Amino acid sequence: NIGNGYYTNQQYDSALFYYNRVLEIDSKNSSGLYNKALVHYQKEQYNQSIELLKNCVSLYPDNSDALSVLGDNYYVQKKYSEALPWFRRAYDKGSRSTEVLNILGFLYDQQSNSTEAVRFYKETLQQDSSLVDVYDRLAALDPAQAKKYGQMAEKWRK
């Protein structure tokens, strides 16, 4: 908890000190692994973050938060083909935030898998119907419905 306080205040080195102490006591502690990975992610030390998260996921395969952040490590580096399986696993384990859904739509879009891209973009809009950029992508991916999506986008631009 002390480490989390430092993390919240963006004092990452202090947070890391406490997360390391947790891992010295229990090297397989899920919170310790995950939180330490978050610190490395915030510090843009993606390789360290990925290593910790892969360890966490190998020990706790149902940890959808770790799966999402693992995908995000690749996503922010524009390694989209590497990000997709991690986000998909997170989704399959129940991670259904607007961000995860939108990123999945984008990643499938990048792979020219318009069926899955449309599916995830539509699911994104079920959670947040104000995302103009999602309507714009749907209009491009689904020409038969382009007029409808364009109208919805215009409604939210106003």
C-alpha positions in Angstrom: 0.0 0.0 0.0 2.9 2.4 0.7 4.2 1.7 -2.8 0.7 2.4 -4.3 0.7 5.8 -2.5 4.0 6.7 -4.1 2.8 5.4 -7.5 -0.3 7.6 -7.3 1.9 10.6 -6.6 4.1 9.7 -9.6 7.0 9.0 -7.3 7.9 5.9 -9.3 11.4 5.2 -7.8 9.9 5.2 -4.3 7.0 3.0 -5.4 9.5 0.6 -7.0 11.4 0.3 -3.8 8.3 -0.9 -2.0 7.2 -3.2 -4.8 10.7 -4.8 -4.8 10.4 -5.4 -1.1 7.1 -7.2 -1.6 8.8 -9.4 -4.3 11.8 -10.1 -2.0 9.3 -11.7 0.4 7.2 -13.4 -2.2 8.6 -13.4 -5.8 5.3 -14.7 -7.2 3.1 -12.0 -5.6 0.7 -10.9 -8.3 0.3 -7.3 -7.1 4.0 -6.9 -6.7 4.7 -8.1 -10.2 1.9 -6.1 -11.8 2.6 -2.9 -9.9 6.3 -3.1 -10.6 5.5 -3.6 -14.3 3.2 -0.5 -14.2 6.1 1.6 -12.8 8.4 0.4 -15.7 5.6 1.1 -18.1 5.2 4.7 -16.8 8.9 5.2 -17.0 8.7 3.9 -20.7 10.9 1.0 -19.8 8.8 -1.4 -21.9 11.1 -4.4 -22.0 11.2 -4.6 -18.2 7.5 -4.1 -18.0 6.8 -6.8 -20.6 9.1 -9.3 -18.8 7.3 -8.7 -15.4 3.9 -8.9 -17.0 4.7 -12.1 -18.9 5.8 -13.6 -15.6 2.6 -12.4 -13.9 0.4 -13.8 -16.7 2.3 -17.1 -16.6 1.5 -17.4 -12.9 -2.0 -15.8 -13.1 -3.4 -16.4 -16.6 -6.8 -15.0 -15.7 -5.3 -11.5 -14.7 -7.0 -9.5 -17.4 -5.4 -6.2 -16.2 -1.9 -7.7 -16.7 -3.0 -8.9 -20.1 -4.3 -5.5 -21.1 -1.1 -3.7 -19.9 1.0 -6.2 -21.6 -0.8 -5.4 -24.9 -0.5 -1.7 -24.1 3.3 -2.0 -23.8 3.4 -3.2 -27.4 0.6 -0.8 -28.6 2.4 2.3 -27.4 5.5 1.1 -29.3 3.3 0.7 -32.4 4.0 -3.1 -32.4 0.4 -3.8 -33.3 0.7 -7.4 -34.4 2.3 -8.2 -31.0 -0.3 -6.2 -29.1 -3.3 -7.9 -30.6 -3.1 -11.3 -29.0 -2.6 -9.8 -25.5 -5.6 -7.5 -25.9 -7.6 -10.3 -27.3 -6.8 -12.5 -24.3 -7.6 -9.7 -22.0 -11.0 -9.3 -23.7 -11.6 -13.1 -23.5 -10.9 -12.9 -19.8 -13.5 -10.2 -19.3 -11.7 -6.9 -19.9 -14.3 -4.9 -21.7 -13.4 -1.3 -21.1 -14.1 1.2 -23.8 -10.3 1.6 -24.3 -9.7 -2.1 -24.8 -12.6 -2.4 -27.2 -11.5 0.6 -29.2 -7.9 -0.6 -29.4 -9.1 -4.1 -30.5 -11.1 -2.4 -33.3 -8.0 -0.4 -34.3 -5.7 -3.5 -34.2 -8.0 -5.6 -36.3 -8.4 -2.6 -38.6 -4.6 -2.5 -39.0 -4.7 -6.1 -40.0 -7.4 -5.4 -42.6 -9.8 -7.7 -40.7 -12.8 -5.5 -41.2 -15.3 -8.0 -39.8 -13.6 -8.0 -36.4 -12.8 -4.3 -36.6 -16.4 -3.4 -37.2 -17.5 -5.8 -34.4 -15.2 -4.2 -31.8 -15.9 -0.7 -32.9 -19.6 -1.3 -32.6 -19.1 -2.8 -29.1 -17.0 0.3 -28.3 -20.0 2.6 -29.2 -22.3 0.6 -27.0 -20.2 1.8 -24.1 -19.5 5.4 -25.3 -21.7 6.6 -28.2 -19.8 9.9 -28.4 -16.6 8.7 -30.1 -16.6 10.5 -33.4 -13.4 8.8 -34.7 -15.1 5.4 -34.2 -18.1 6.5 -36.3 -15.7 7.7 -39.0 -13.8 4.4 -39.1 -17.1 2.5 -39.2 -18.3 4.6 -42.2 -15.1 3.7 -44.0 -15.3 0.0 -43.1 -19.0 -0.5 -43.7 -20.0 1.6 -46.8 -23.6 0.3 -46.7 -24.0 2.1 -43.3 -21.7 5.0 -44.1 -24.5 7.6 -44.2 -25.9 6.5 -40.8 -22.4 6.6 -39.2 -21.6 9.9 -40.8 -24.9 11.4 -39.3 -24.0 10.0 -35.8 -20.5 11.5 -36.1 -21.9 14.9 -37.0 -24.4 14.8 -34.1 -21.4 14.5 -31.7 -19.2 17.0 -33.4 -21.8 19.7 -32.7 
